[in-house]
Amino acid sequence: MRARVSWTLVLAAFLAFPPFQQERVEEMGFGEIFRIERMRALTQALRSRWDAEASAFAFPWGHMIPILEDVSRITGLRVYGRAVSGYTYPCYHDLAERLLDLPVERRSSLVPKIALQESLGLYEAGKNAGESEDEYLLLFATRGDAVHCRFLPLLEDLGEVWAYLHLPALGRGDLTRPGLAPIARRWDPLQDTRHLADQLERLQEAIDCYPYLDVVWQPYLREGDEGQPWLAQARPYFGRSVWLHALNLVLPLNLFLTQRSLGLRQSVVEFPVRDRFRRPGRSFRGLHDTTDWRERVREQIENWERKGKAVRSDATTDDAYLQAYALKYGGKVYKSAHHQVDVTGEIASLQALLQSAVQDREAAQRQTAEL
């Protein structure tokens, strides 16, 4: 899915809704998303550092995760209430024909893309996005999934503003509308006319060399709740490791990996691996029966209803965690061409990472003593 095209089509669909539907979308918290600007290079730079095993970003200074407070404050989306769960089906022919009154391709279970775009009034919008007819990508369907809205680019908006707040030295956005809520609407991305590949390489280099002491683990310490009444209901979910649900997508929010985002020292933890933290419902491709995810992942839904597990730490230093982290990831935490290492260079990279962590800790101790 090309973000530029998908965003144009999503916005066109929203603007084509009758007023009562637009109001309903606003009430659900999605209205603010359509007023947010995005920058593709930063999104790609962050995505390349995502560790699917840990469900966390792997940076040179350790794990980081967009937490529920990030989502709530940045996007204004509601992160409380019942888990988003229900049924998925092996075939969507009858459902699509009944609800959309459109023909369905029997072999793939997909609505023909042009027919769907025309029914939504989006065919011309796709053309205006600058794509040729052969390059149109269906907004609501891919990989065998029938009609859904998985490609609302919420994670792109979240990821970029998350980086502005937690990694301010990257300098990738302008704070043009201070005071607005949600936070994402305060920022405009910097316009960069260079080729996307050049932008991406510069960003990777900047992240590889990012000063450890400039990382902002708790950007909301001085943020009030004014203009964001949903925070009061969301707050009981903050600071807890939980399972997140979106029908057949069920993923852990491993907040115990980022204890520093809660103002704690990061303790040594067991890093998640696939055979220990099984992910039910990663995709329903290959499931040939109707699936009730409320039954299939009952344990994970009950975990959400209990609001997960509070994260605590008795550690007084991050050193042991950083050592274990370096042993696990080594040079893999570096993504720019200047930091690519071969197998022989892994040892040097580990030593450099550990030495850097020790130096940063000593510098922080000196600053604390001076204060």
C-alpha positions in Angstrom: 0.0 0.0 0.0 1.5 3.3 -1.0 0.8 5.7 1.9 0.3 8.7 -0.4 -2.5 7.0 -2.4 -4.1 5.3 0.5 -4.3 8.5 2.5 -5.9 10.4 -0.4 -8.5 7.7 -0.7 -9.3 7.5 3.0 -9.7 11.3 3.2 -11.9 11.3 0.1 -14.1 8.6 1.6 -14.4 10.6 4.9 -15.3 13.8 3.1 -17.9 11.9 1.0 -19.8 10.7 4.1 -23.1 12.4 4.9 -22.9 14.7 8.0 -24.3 12.2 10.4 -21.6 9.7 9.5 -18.9 12.3 9.7 -20.2 13.2 13.2 -20.1 9.5 14.2 -16.5 9.2 13.0 -15.6 12.3 15.0 -17.2 10.8 18.1 -15.1 7.6 17.7 -12.0 9.7 17.8 -10.9 9.2 14.2 -11.8 12.7 13.1 -8.6 14.2 14.3 -6.6 11.7 12.3 -7.6 13.4 9.0 -6.1 16.7 10.1 -2.6 15.3 10.6 0.3 15.7 8.2 2.8 12.8 7.7 6.4 12.3 6.6 7.2 9.0 4.8 11.0 8.8 5.4 10.7 9.0 9.2 8.0 6.3 9.2 10.2 4.0 7.2 13.2 4.7 9.3 11.3 3.7 12.4 9.7 0.7 10.8 13.0 -0.8 9.8 14.0 -0.9 13.5 10.9 -2.8 14.7 11.7 -6.2 16.3 8.7 -8.4 15.6 9.7 -10.9 18.4 9.8 -8.2 21.1 7.0 -6.1 19.5 9.3 -3.1 20.2 11.8 -0.8 18.4 15.4 -1.9 18.8 17.5 1.3 19.1 21.2 1.5 20.0 20.2 2.6 23.5 17.6 -0.1 24.1 14.0 -1.0 23.5 11.3 1.6 23.0 7.6 1.1 22.4 4.7 3.5 21.6 2.6 3.0 24.8 -1.1 3.5 25.3 -0.5 7.0 26.7 1.4 7.9 23.5 -1.6 6.7 21.4 -4.1 8.5 23.6 -2.3 11.8 23.8 -0.9 12.0 20.3 -3.9 10.8 18.2 -6.8 11.3 20.6 -8.0 7.8 19.9 -9.8 6.0 22.8 -7.7 3.2 24.2 -10.1 2.0 26.9 -13.2 -0.2 26.9 -13.9 -3.6 25.4 -11.4 -5.4 23.3 -12.0 -5.1 19.5 -12.8 -8.7 18.8 -15.4 -10.8 17.0 -15.6 -13.1 14.0 -13.6 -13.6 10.8 -14.9 -15.7 8.0 -13.3 -17.9 5.4 -15.4 -16.3 2.6 -16.9 -12.8 2.3 -18.8 -13.3 -0.9 -22.3 -13.1 0.6 -21.4 -10.3 3.0 -19.8 -8.1 0.4 -22.6 -8.6 -2.1 -25.3 -7.9 0.6 -23.7 -4.9 2.1 -22.0 -3.3 -0.9 -24.2 -4.6 -3.7 -21.1 -5.3 -5.8 -19.8 -8.4 -7.6 -17.2 -10.4 -5.8 -14.3 -12.3 -7.4 -15.0 -15.9 -6.4 -11.4 -17.0 -6.6 -9.9 -14.4 -4.4 -12.9 -13.2 -2.3 -12.1 -9.6 -3.2 -14.3 -6.9 -4.6 -12.9 -5.7 -7.9 -10.8 -2.6 -7.1 -12.3 -0.3 -9.7 -15.8 -1.3 -8.9 -15.2 -0.6 -5.2 -13.5 2.7 -5.9 -16.4 3.8 -8.2 -19.0 2.8 -5.6 -17.3 5.0 -3.0 -16.7 7.9 -5.4 -13.0 7.4 -5.1 -12.0 6.5 -8.7 -11.1 10.0 -9.6 -9.4 10.6 -6.2 -7.1 7.7 -7.1 -6.2 9.3 -10.4 -5.6 12.7 -8.7 -3.1 11.0 -6.4 -0.8 10.6 -9.3 -1.0 6.9 -10.0 -1.6 5.2 -13.3 -4.6 3.0 -13.7 -2.4 -0.1 -13.4 -0.8 1.1 -10.1 -4.1 1.6 -8.2 -4.1 -0.3 -4.9 -7.3 -1.4 -3.4 -8.0 0.6 -0.2 -9.9 -2.0 1.7 -8.5 -5.4 0.7 -5.2 -7.3 0.4 -3.7 -10.7 1.0 -7.0 -12.5 1.0 -8.7 -10.3 3.6 -12.0 -8.9 2.4 -13.4 -5.5 3.2 -11.7 -3.8 6.2 -10.0 -0.5 7.1 -6.6 -1.9 8.1 -4.8 0.7 6.1 -5.9 3.8 7.9 -2.4 5.2 8.3 -2.8 5.7 12.1 0.5 4.1 12.9 2.3 6.5 10.5 0.9 9.5 12.3 1.6 8.1 15.7 5.1 7.0 14.8 6.3 10.3 13.5 4.9 12.5 16.3 6.2 9.8 18.8 9.6 10.4 17.4 9.3 14.2 17.6 8.5 13.8 21.4 10.9 11.1 22.4 13.8 11.9 20.0 13.7 15.7 19.7 17.3 16.0 18.4 16.2 14.4 15.1 14.5 17.8 14.4 12.0 16.4 11.9 8.9 18.5 12.7 7.9 22.0 13.5 5.8 22.8 16.5 3.4 25.2 14.7 0.2 25.0 16.8 1.1 24.7 20.5 -1.6 23.9 22.9 -3.8 21.9 20.6 -5.0 18.5 21.5 -4.4 15.8 20.3 -0.7 16.4 20.3 -0.3 15.3 16.6 -2.1 18.4 15.4 0.6 20.6 16.9 3.2 19.4 14.5 4.0 19.9 10.8 6.6 17.7 9.2 9.6 19.4 7.8 9.5 19.5 4.0 12.5 17.7 2.4 12.9 17.8 -1.4 15.7 15.2 -1.5 15.1 11.7 -2.9 13.4 9.4 -0.4 16.4 7.1 -0.3 18.7 10.0 0.6 16.3 11.1 3.3 16.1 7.6 4.7 19.9 7.2 4.8 20.4 10.5 6.6 17.7 9.6 9.2 19.2 6.2 9.8 22.6 7.8 10.4 21.1 10.3 12.7 19.4 7.6 14.8 22.5 5.4 14.9 24.4 8.4 16.3 21.7 9.8 18.5 22.9 11.0 21.9 21.7 8.6 24.6 21.2 11.5 27.1 18.9 13.3 24.6 16.3 10.5 24.6 13.1 11.7 26.3 11.6 8.8 28.0 8.7 10.7 29.7 7.6 13.6 27.4 4.3 14.1 29.2 5.5 14.9 32.7 4.4 18.6 32.4 1.4 17.8 30.1 -2.0 18.4 31.7 -5.3 16.7 30.7 -7.0 19.9 29.5 -8.9 19.4 26.3 -8.4 15.6 26.5 -11.2 14.3 28.7 -10.7 10.8 27.4 -7.4 10.6 29.3 -9.2 10.1 32.7 -10.8 6.9 31.4 -7.7 5.7 29.7 -5.3 6.3 32.6 -6.0 3.0 34.4 -4.5 1.2 31.3 -1.3 3.3 31.4 1.9 1.7 32.8 0.7 -1.9 32.3 1.7 -4.7 30.0 -1.4 -5.9 28.1 -2.6 -7.8 25.1 -3.9 -5.6 22.3 -6.8 -6.7 20.0 -8.1 -6.0 16.5 -10.1 -9.0 15.5 -7.6 -11.5 14.2 -4.6 -9.3 15.2 -3.6 -10.0 18.8 -0.3 -8.6 19.9 1.4 -8.1 23.3 2.3 -4.6 24.5 5.6 -5.6 26.3 5.9 -2.5 28.5 8.2 -4.4 30.8 10.9 -3.9 28.1 10.7 -0.1 28.4 10.5 0.6 32.2 12.4 3.8 31.6 9.3 5.3 30.0 7.7 5.0 33.4 10.5 6.8 35.2 12.1 3.5 36.4 15.5 1.9 35.9 15.4 -0.9 33.3 15.8 -4.2 35.1 17.1 -7.4 33.4 14.2 -9.1 31.8 13.7 -12.2 29.7 13.4 -11.0 26.1 10.4 -12.4 24.3 10.9 -15.2 21.7 8.4 -16.7 19.4 8.2 -20.1 21.0 7.4 -18.6 24.4 5.1 -15.8 23.5 2.9 -17.3 20.9 0.8 -14.9 18.9 -2.7 -16.2 18.3 -4.4 -14.5 15.4 -1.3 -13.0 13.8 -3.2 -13.5 10.6 -6.2 -15.6 9.7 -4.9 -16.6 6.3 -5.1 -20.4 6.1 -8.0 -20.7 8.6 -10.8 -22.2 6.6 -13.5 -22.0 9.2 -15.4 -19.2 10.7 -13.4 -18.1 13.7 -14.7 -16.5 16.9 -11.7 -14.6 18.3 -13.4 -14.0 21.6 -13.2 -17.7 22.2 -9.9 -18.4 20.4 -8.0 -15.8 22.4 -10.2 -15.8 25.6 -7.1 -15.7 27.9 -5.7 -12.6 26.1 -9.1 -10.9 26.2 -9.4 -11.6 29.9 -6.0 -10.1 30.3 -7.2 -6.9 28.6 -10.3 -6.8 30.8 -8.1 -7.1 33.9 -6.0 -4.2 32.4 -3.0 -6.4 32.1 -0.2 -6.4 34.6 1.5 -3.4 36.3 5.1 -2.9 35.5 7.5 -2.5 38.4 11.3 -2.4 38.8 13.7 -2.5 41.7 16.7 -1.9 39.6 19.1 0.9 40.6 21.0 0.9 37.2 20.4 0.0 33.6 23.8 -1.6 33.2 22.8 -5.3 33.4 19.9 -4.8 31.0 22.2 -2.9 28.5 24.7 -5.7 28.7 22.1 -8.3 27.9 20.6 -6.1 25.2 24.0 -5.7 23.5 24.6 -9.5 23.6 21.3 -10.1 22.0 21.3 -7.5 19.2 24.9 -6.5 18.7 25.5 -4.6 15.5 21.9 -5.2 14.3 20.8 -2.1 16.1 22.6 0.0 13.5 20.9 0.6 10.1 22.9 3.2 8.3 25.5 2.2 5.7 28.3 3.7 7.9 27.5 1.3 10.7 27.0 -2.0 8.9 29.3 -4.6 10.4 30.3 -8.1 9.5 30.4 -11.1 11.8 34.0 -10.2 12.8 33.0 -6.7 13.7 30.1 -7.9 16.0 32.5 -8.1 19.0 33.8 -4.6 18.5 30.3 -3.3 18.1 29.2 -5.0 21.4 32.2 -3.6 23.2 31.5 -0.1 21.8 27.8 -0.3 22.8 28.7 -1.3 26.4 31.4 1.3 26.7 29.0 4.0 25.4 26.3 3.0 27.9 28.8 3.2 30.8 30.0 6.6 29.6 26.5 7.9 29.3 25.7 6.7 32.8 28.8 8.4 34.2 27.9 11.6 32.4 24.4 11.5 33.8 25.7 10.9 37.3 28.0 13.9 37.0 25.1 16.1 35.8 23.0 14.9 38.7 25.7 15.8 41.2 26.1 19.3 39.7 22.4 19.9 39.9 
